[in-house]
Amino acid sequence: MANILTLTLNPALDLTVELPGIHLGQVNRSEGLHSHAAGKGVNVAQVLADLGHTLTVSGFLGSGNQQPFVTLFQQRGFVDEFIRVPGETRTNVKLAERDGRVTDLNGPGAFVDDDAQAALMARLEQIAGGFDAVVVAGSLPRGVSVAWLQALLERLVAMGLRVALDTSGAALRAGLATQPWLIKPNTDELTEVMGTPVVTLPEQAAVARQLHARGIEHVVISQGALGVNWFSPGSAWQALPPTVAVASTVGAGDSLLAGVLHGLLGDQSAESSLRTATAIAAMAVSQIGFGIRDREELVRLESGVSVRALAE
């Protein structure tokens, strides 16, 4: 199995509230309340750990409420290389309705100053050389510029590391210029940064060719319930997920990314990798929380995934 580093620059404590439905301006009674140490890179790490990989986690973590993260890292056996910053890690409230709709209320998070940014860069210079892949996922915290993120990605790529990037907006636009090994945007995110519609298969294939020409090897485009399309030089694949009862869509994209990485780093075929990754994402939406909780259920979900090769 692989040795993987995940970077979560803006982690979060996810507070998920289960509701039959939301009635604005009225008293709403919840059916369940769940708190998770989270953030996209942390979520990816949990799924990869369940798949047998060795994980180191890093980024910026507020010292004021770090204990849920420390507990998770200890329970999971993660190597903790987070840089602590003053203040509290943000809290994100997820309002999960019974029909599967999720409303996000994302907090601002702690401020990350220049000293903390320099400390993280120095820490990565010390540790990053020994990893099979680095996942950089999520949004930027207050104080961290897109230019700093781009410099970080450029340094990781210059070290010969395979970088998997999952972000959006200006951060994704800057990241594309650094030639990451893999990106996993959804259609809306990719449409925004490319400035052209990326909805139909021909549109996606055309954009993927542009990105391949920039040196990005794997372009994985997620489409929620409509499945995922994976474009690599010389091949393209589409996977359609099985039908599941949706509990929450939080973490589905992170689970998909973890599954794709698992296949690539294990030298599995693209078809096999995408089938497993899509099944893991389907499992994610059927539960609240992150990780592979039932291997037999995962096998059953894999049997319901439809995978086909796409004409280039």
N, C-alpha and C positions, 0 to 999 in steps of 0.2 A: 504494500500500500504506500501511498504518497505522503510526503511531509509538506504541509500547506500552511501558508500564512494568510490570515484575513485581516484587512484594515478597515475599521469602522471609525471614520473620523467624527461622526455625529450620532453616537448610540442613543438609545432611548429605553426608558421603562415603559413598556406597553401595558396600559390598563384597559382590558377588553370588557365591555359591559354587554351582556346578552339581554336583548329586549324582544318582545313579540312584535313591536313596531314603535316608531317614534311619532309622538304627537307634540309638535312645537307649541311652546307657550303653556303647556299643561304639565301636571305631575306624571312622570313615567316611572313605572315600577320594573326593576330589572329582574331577570330570571337567573342570573349568574354573574360573577365578577372574578376576573382572572388577571393576575399581575405577572409580567414576564420581563426579565432582563433581555433586551433585544437590540435591534439595529441590524441593517441588512447583512453586514459582514458577520455579525454574531449569529444571525439566523442560518446563514450558509454554513458556518462552522459546525453548528449542531447537527445538521443533516450529514455533512461529510464525516463527522465523528461516528454517527450511526452506521455509516457505510465502511468504517474500519480505518479511516485515515488518521494521521497524527496532526494535531492542530496547534498552531500558535496564533494568538489573537492580539491585535494591537490597535492603536488609535488614540483618541483622547477621552478621558473618563473624569466626570466631576467627582471630586473627593467627598463632597457633602452627602452623597447618597450612593456610594459605590458598593455597599455590602451585598445587594442582590446579585450584582455582577461577579463579585469575588466568590460568592457561594456557588454560582453557576459554573464558573471556571474550575473551581475545585472539584465539583461533582462530575464534571465532564472530562477532567484531566487535561484541560487546556494549559499551555504555557502562557502566562499572563505578561505581555510586554506593553500594556497600555501606559500612556503618560497621564498622570493625574494632573488635573487643573483645578483651581479654586472654583467653588460653587457646586451646583447640582447638575447632573445629567438630566436632560429634558424628560418630561413625561408626555407620552402620546396617548390620548384617549381614543379607543376604537369602539364605536357604537354598532354592535353587530345585531341586526334584526333577524328575525326567524326565517325570512325569505332569502337570506344570504347577502343582502345589501349591507355594506359597511360604510359608516361615516367617520372620517378621521378628523381629530382635533389635535394637531401637532404643536408641541411647545417649542419655545425658542432655544433652550439649551444654554449651557455655560459658554462664556467667552474664552477663546483660546488665543493667548498673546504670542508675540514673536518668540519669546524664550521657550514656550512649550512646543512651538512648531520646530524650532531648532533642535530641541531635545528629541523629538520624534524622528527627525531626519537623521540625527546622530545614532539613535538606537537602531534604526533600520540599516544604516551603514555597517553596524556591528553584526547584525544577525541575519540579514536577508539572503546572503549568498548560499545558504544551505537548503533552500526550499525548491520543491518541484514546480510550484506555482504560487502566485500571489493574487488574492482576490481583493480588489479595491471597490467597495460598494457603499452606496448611500449618499446622502446630502452632505453639504459642508456646514460646519458649525460657525457661529459668529466669530469673526476675527480672521478666518481662513479664506484667502482669496483664491480665485480660479487660477491665477498665475502661479501661486504656490503649489496647488494641486498638480498643475501641468509639470512644474519642475520636479515634483516627487515622482510622478509617473515616468518622466524622462530618465530619471536616475535609476529607477527599478529596471526599466527596459535596457539601459546601458550596462547594467550588471548582468545581463543575459537571462533575466528572469521572464518566465511566461506570465504575463499580466492579464487577468480577467477583470474587465471593467463593467460595473453596473451602476450607472448614475443617470442624471438627466439634465436638461437645460444647458446652461453655459458650461457646467462642469463636464458634461458629455462632449460638448462641442470642442472644448480644449483637449479632452482626453483622446479624441479621434486623431489629433495631430501627433500623438506620441507613439503611434503604431502598437497599440496593445495587441496581445495575441488573440483575445476573444472579447466580444461585447455582447450584451444581452438587453437591448432596449425593447420596449413594447412599440407598437405602431405609432402611437401618439408622440412618444419621446423621440423616435427617429424622424418622424415627419417634421417636428419642430426644429431639430438641429440641421437637417438636410435642406430645409426650405422647399420641399416638394412632397406631394402625397406619397405615402409608403403604405398603401392599403391593399391593393391587388397584388397577386403573385408576380405579374410582369413588373410592376413598380418596385416591389421588394427585390426582385432579381437584379434589376438595373442598379439600384442603390448598392446592393451587395457587391456588384462588380466594381463600382467606384471605390468602395471601402477596401476590397481586396487589392486594388491598384495602389492604395495608400499603405499597404503592408499589413492590414488586419486580416488574419487568417480565417477566423471563425466569426460569422455574423449570425447570431441566434435572435430571432424576432418573435417575441411572445404576443399572443393574441387572446389571452384569457380562455374563455370557453370555446373559442374558435381554433384553438390549438397553437402550434408553434412551427415555424419554418427555420431551418438551419442551412445556411449557405457557407460552403467551404470551396476553395479553388478546385474546380473540376467535378463537384458534386453538390447536390441540394436535396434535402429531405423535408417531408412534412409529417407531423404527427397530430392526430386528433384524439382528444382525451375521452375516457369513458364517462358516462353520466353518473354523477354522484350527488348526494344531498349536500348542499353547501352550508357549512357552519360559519366560515369566515374566509375571505380571500387573502387575509394578511399572511404574508410569508410564502405565497404560492410561487412568485417569481424567484425568490431566494432558493426555494426547494428545487425548482427547475434548473437553476444555474448549478447548484451542487450536484445534481444528477448528471448534467452534461460534463462537468469537470471529472466526476468519478469515472465516466466512460472513457474520456480522452486520456486521462492519466493512467488508466488501466489497459490502454491499447485495445479497447473494445471496438467493434464495428460501429459506424455512425448509426445504423439502424437499431442495433441493440442499445447503444447509449441513449438515443432519443426515446426509445420505448420506455426504458427504465426512468429517465428523467421526467417524462410526461406522467407516468404513473405516480412518482413521488410528489409531483405538483398536485395531482388529483387527490392524493391522500391529504395533502396540506389543507386544501379547501374544505375537506370533510371534517376537520377538527379545529379546535382552538389551541394554539401553541405550536411548537416547532419540533421536528424530528420524525423519525420512522418508528412508530410505536408497535406495529404489528407486521411482521415479515410475511405471514401468510396472506394478509390482506393486500400487501404490496404485490405479491405474485398474482393475486386475483385481478387487481387493477391493471397490471401489465398485460394480462390476457385480453383486456378490453380496449387497449390502445391500438389505433390503426395507424400504421406507418407506411409511407410510400415514397419512392424516389421521384423527384421532380425533374422535368426536362430543363436543362440549362438554357 
